[in-house]
Amino acid sequence: MKKYIFALALALPLFAQERLIHVYKSPSCGCCGLWESYMEKNGYKISSHASEDFIKIKEKLNIKAKYQSCHTGVIDGYAIEGHVPSSAVD
């Protein structure tokens, strides 16, 4: 029994990891903040990066112009463009 409790204690941090999204956005857009708030309410931690050069991250991630939105979320190596529901990110 002690072995199982020890194994569970080691595994719990894996389940409790933060779900951190880096959000690159325009400083003049209001909807980006609304999406950040929505994602926080759904269990995500947000690292917000407002800059006039937010397009550069899209270029770096090879997001084609036709798919670009006012903000880009990056989580675990994936790019999320626009108002993607938390259920889809999960």
Secondary structure as GFF3:
##gff-version 3
##sequence-region A 1 90
A	DSSP	alpha_helix	2	15	.	.	.	ID=ss1
A	DSSP	beta_strand	20	25	.	.	.	ID=ss2
A	DSSP	alpha_helix	31	41	.	.	.	ID=ss3
A	DSSP	beta_strand	45	50	.	.	.	ID=ss4
A	DSSP	alpha_helix	55	60	.	.	.	ID=ss5
A	DSSP	three_ten_helix	65	67	.	.	.	ID=ss6
A	DSSP	beta_strand	71	75	.	.	.	ID=ss7
A	DSSP	beta_strand	78	81	.	.	.	ID=ss8
A	DSSP	alpha_helix	86	89	.	.	.	ID=ss9
###
